[in-house]
Amino acid sequence: MLRKQTRSLGRSFLFLLLGLSVVCWFGYRQIKSQFDRPQAMLVLGGDTKREVFAAQLAREHPDLEIWVSGGSNPEYAEWLFSEAGIDMSRLHLDERAVDTVTNFTTLVDELQAQGISSIYLVTSDDHMRRACVIGEIILGSRGITFKPVPVPSGREPEPVEKSIRDGARAILWVTTGHTGSTLSRRLQRR
């Protein structure tokens, strides 16, 4: 009987220690991101308002590189940033993403290779929770911190289930290199 209680107490302590470690890690990342100065901005495609907002933000931060993942057609994006007076050498358009998870997975290694360790993350306010969950996992796996910059959308926040699903897909990518995007698209069709 005593042996079972000792084992149970040991397991409880182990789970408590594991949980505390996870909380401390995320707390550390949050504090670190507040002090890191962003070197670039990552704009998640899906709404042209995000690119308009990013062009304005880019004027305020003339030293930042701009990465647009899965955004509008390249001609429109180039015109938009050019009209805002942004030097086109700062603009990097990437059309490989098919969803929010791949917005991150297609660019994270490139950002890391450029020596970028902190970014502004630009997306709609209703989409930000999911983007932050994915960003913490994928960007965090490469030591990149981010500061969320929400674009007002006037919409209600997305259901938390999308954040959980895509958080799991981000963990899948970090551990296996696969995003599960084909599975995700099949599930969305149902």
KOLBAVEX-776237 format. One record per residue (C-alpha): residue number from 1; x, y, z; residue in one letter. Coordinates in steps of 0.05 Angstrom, whole numbers. Example, Ala and Ser with C-alpha at 12.3 -4.5 7.8 and 13.67 -1.06 7.14 Angstrom:
+-----+--------+--------+--------+-----+
|   n |      X |      Y |      Z | res |
+-----+--------+--------+--------+-----+
|   1 |    246 |    -90 |    156 |   a |
|   2 |    273 |    -21 |    143 |   s |
+-----+--------+--------+--------+-----+
***
This chain:
+-----+--------+--------+--------+-----+
|   n |      X |      Y |      Z | res |
+-----+--------+--------+--------+-----+
|   1 |      0 |      0 |      0 |   m |
|   2 |     55 |     48 |     18 |   l |
|   3 |     92 |     31 |    -45 |   r |
|   4 |     31 |     49 |    -88 |   k |
|   5 |     23 |    116 |    -52 |   q |
|   6 |     97 |    131 |    -62 |   t |
|   7 |     92 |    115 |   -136 |   r |
|   8 |     29 |    157 |   -143 |   s |
|   9 |     61 |    215 |   -107 |   l |
|  10 |    123 |    209 |   -151 |   g |
|  11 |     80 |    211 |   -215 |   r |
|  12 |     41 |    271 |   -189 |   s |
|  13 |    107 |    307 |   -174 |   f |
|  14 |    134 |    289 |   -243 |   l |
|  15 |     71 |    317 |   -278 |   f |
|  16 |     73 |    379 |   -234 |   l |
|  17 |    146 |    390 |   -252 |   l |
|  18 |    132 |    379 |   -326 |   l |
|  19 |     73 |    427 |   -324 |   g |
|  20 |    113 |    479 |   -287 |   l |
|  21 |    170 |    473 |   -337 |   s |
|  22 |    122 |    485 |   -395 |   v |
|  23 |     91 |    546 |   -361 |   v |
|  24 |    160 |    574 |   -345 |   c |
|  25 |    184 |    563 |   -417 |   w |
|  26 |    124 |    601 |   -446 |   f |
|  27 |    131 |    655 |   -394 |   g |
|  28 |    205 |    663 |   -412 |   y |
|  29 |    188 |    667 |   -486 |   r |
|  30 |    134 |    720 |   -473 |   q |
|  31 |    182 |    763 |   -432 |   i |
|  32 |    238 |    754 |   -482 |   k |
|  33 |    193 |    775 |   -540 |   s |
|  34 |    178 |    841 |   -504 |   q |
|  35 |    252 |    859 |   -503 |   f |
|  36 |    272 |    834 |   -572 |   d |
|  37 |    272 |    887 |   -626 |   r |
|  38 |    238 |    860 |   -689 |   p |
|  39 |    282 |    855 |   -750 |   q |
|  40 |    227 |    839 |   -800 |   a |
|  41 |    153 |    831 |   -807 |   m |
|  42 |    114 |    770 |   -828 |   l |
|  43 |     46 |    784 |   -860 |   v |
|  44 |     -1 |    726 |   -864 |   l |
|  45 |    -43 |    726 |   -928 |   g |
|  46 |   -117 |    716 |   -931 |   g |
|  47 |   -142 |    787 |   -929 |   d |
|  48 |   -115 |    846 |   -969 |   t |
|  49 |   -129 |    891 |   -909 |   k |
|  50 |    -69 |    858 |   -877 |   r |
|  51 |    -23 |    879 |   -933 |   e |
|  52 |    -50 |    950 |   -933 |   v |
|  53 |    -38 |    953 |   -858 |   f |
|  54 |     32 |    923 |   -867 |   a |
|  55 |     50 |    975 |   -919 |   a |
|  56 |     33 |   1030 |   -869 |   q |
|  57 |     73 |    995 |   -814 |   l |
|  58 |    131 |    987 |   -862 |   a |
|  59 |    133 |   1063 |   -873 |   r |
|  60 |    139 |   1072 |   -798 |   e |
|  61 |    196 |   1021 |   -795 |   h |
|  62 |    240 |   1033 |   -856 |   p |
|  63 |    293 |    984 |   -832 |   d |
|  64 |    249 |    923 |   -831 |   l |
|  65 |    246 |    869 |   -884 |   e |
|  66 |    174 |    850 |   -904 |   i |
|  67 |    154 |    778 |   -915 |   w |
|  68 |     84 |    765 |   -943 |   v |
|  69 |     63 |    693 |   -940 |   s |
|  70 |      6 |    669 |   -984 |   g |
|  71 |    -19 |    740 |   -997 |   g |
|  72 |    -54 |    772 |  -1055 |   s |
|  73 |    -28 |    765 |  -1126 |   n |
|  74 |     44 |    790 |  -1132 |   p |
|  75 |     26 |    846 |  -1180 |   e |
|  76 |    -23 |    877 |  -1131 |   y |
|  77 |     24 |    868 |  -1071 |   a |
|  78 |     82 |    901 |  -1109 |   e |
|  79 |     37 |    958 |  -1131 |   w |
|  80 |     10 |    968 |  -1061 |   l |
|  81 |     78 |    970 |  -1027 |   f |
|  82 |    107 |   1013 |  -1083 |   s |
|  83 |     49 |   1063 |  -1075 |   e |
|  84 |     66 |   1066 |  -1001 |   a |
|  85 |    137 |   1086 |  -1019 |   g |
|  86 |    168 |   1020 |   -997 |   i |
|  87 |    234 |   1000 |  -1030 |   d |
|  88 |    219 |    935 |  -1067 |   m |
|  89 |    284 |    905 |  -1044 |   s |
|  90 |    253 |    900 |   -974 |   r |
|  91 |    192 |    861 |  -1000 |   l |
|  92 |    193 |    785 |  -1002 |   h |
|  93 |    131 |    751 |  -1030 |   l |
|  94 |    121 |    677 |  -1018 |   d |
|  95 |     64 |    640 |  -1050 |   e |
|  96 |     79 |    569 |  -1024 |   r |
|  97 |     31 |    571 |   -965 |   a |
|  98 |    -36 |    537 |   -970 |   v |
|  99 |    -61 |    552 |   -899 |   d |
| 100 |    -40 |    584 |   -834 |   t |
| 101 |      7 |    529 |   -813 |   v |
| 102 |     45 |    531 |   -879 |   t |
| 103 |     49 |    607 |   -874 |   n |
| 104 |    100 |    592 |   -820 |   f |
| 105 |    132 |    527 |   -843 |   t |
| 106 |    149 |    552 |   -912 |   t |
| 107 |    188 |    612 |   -885 |   l |
| 108 |    215 |    596 |   -816 |   v |
| 109 |    280 |    565 |   -841 |   d |
| 110 |    291 |    623 |   -889 |   e |
| 111 |    280 |    674 |   -834 |   l |
| 112 |    329 |    636 |   -790 |   q |
| 113 |    380 |    632 |   -847 |   a |
| 114 |    375 |    708 |   -854 |   q |
| 115 |    394 |    715 |   -781 |   g |
| 116 |    325 |    740 |   -762 |   i |
| 117 |    309 |    726 |   -688 |   s |
| 118 |    249 |    771 |   -677 |   s |
| 119 |    191 |    793 |   -721 |   i |
| 120 |    126 |    830 |   -722 |   y |
| 121 |     69 |    782 |   -737 |   l |
| 122 |     15 |    817 |   -777 |   v |
| 123 |    -53 |    784 |   -786 |   t |
| 124 |   -127 |    799 |   -773 |   s |
| 125 |   -148 |    806 |   -701 |   d |
| 126 |   -198 |    749 |   -708 |   d |
| 127 |   -142 |    703 |   -733 |   h |
| 128 |    -89 |    725 |   -684 |   m |
| 129 |   -100 |    672 |   -629 |   r |
| 130 |    -89 |    615 |   -679 |   r |
| 131 |    -29 |    650 |   -711 |   a |
| 132 |      3 |    660 |   -642 |   c |
| 133 |     -6 |    587 |   -623 |   v |
| 134 |     26 |    565 |   -688 |   i |
| 135 |     79 |    619 |   -684 |   g |
| 136 |     99 |    599 |   -613 |   e |
| 137 |    110 |    528 |   -636 |   i |
| 138 |    141 |    536 |   -705 |   i |
| 139 |    179 |    602 |   -697 |   l |
| 140 |    197 |    582 |   -626 |   g |
| 141 |    228 |    517 |   -651 |   s |
| 142 |    279 |    561 |   -687 |   r |
| 143 |    289 |    611 |   -631 |   g |
| 144 |    249 |    666 |   -666 |   i |
| 145 |    205 |    710 |   -622 |   t |
| 146 |    148 |    753 |   -648 |   f |
| 147 |    105 |    812 |   -629 |   k |
| 148 |     32 |    806 |   -652 |   p |
| 149 |      5 |    864 |   -692 |   v |
| 150 |    -69 |    853 |   -701 |   p |
| 151 |   -106 |    884 |   -760 |   v |
| 152 |   -177 |    904 |   -742 |   p |
| 153 |   -227 |    860 |   -778 |   s |
| 154 |   -294 |    873 |   -745 |   g |
| 155 |   -305 |    798 |   -740 |   r |
| 156 |   -312 |    752 |   -680 |   e |
| 157 |   -250 |    712 |   -660 |   p |
| 158 |   -244 |    644 |   -693 |   e |
| 159 |   -266 |    583 |   -653 |   p |
| 160 |   -213 |    557 |   -605 |   v |
| 161 |   -218 |    488 |   -639 |   e |
| 162 |   -181 |    516 |   -699 |   k |
| 163 |   -123 |    538 |   -654 |   s |
| 164 |   -120 |    470 |   -622 |   i |
| 165 |   -122 |    434 |   -689 |   r |
| 166 |    -69 |    477 |   -720 |   d |
| 167 |    -27 |    476 |   -657 |   g |
| 168 |    -26 |    400 |   -662 |   a |
| 169 |     -7 |    406 |   -736 |   r |
| 170 |     50 |    453 |   -716 |   a |
| 171 |     76 |    403 |   -666 |   i |
| 172 |     70 |    349 |   -719 |   l |
| 173 |    114 |    392 |   -766 |   w |
| 174 |    166 |    405 |   -712 |   v |
| 175 |    171 |    331 |   -696 |   t |
| 176 |    164 |    300 |   -765 |   t |
| 177 |    171 |    354 |   -818 |   g |
| 178 |    100 |    342 |   -843 |   h |
| 179 |     44 |    393 |   -834 |   t |
| 180 |    -16 |    348 |   -845 |   g |
| 181 |    -43 |    400 |   -894 |   s |
| 182 |    -74 |    348 |   -939 |   t |
| 183 |   -110 |    316 |   -880 |   l |
| 184 |   -132 |    385 |   -856 |   s |
| 185 |   -162 |    402 |   -924 |   r |
| 186 |   -200 |    335 |   -926 |   r |
| 187 |   -229 |    348 |   -856 |   l |
| 188 |   -250 |    419 |   -875 |   q |
| 189 |   -290 |    393 |   -935 |   r |
| 190 |   -333 |    350 |   -890 |   r |
+-----+--------+--------+--------+-----+
***
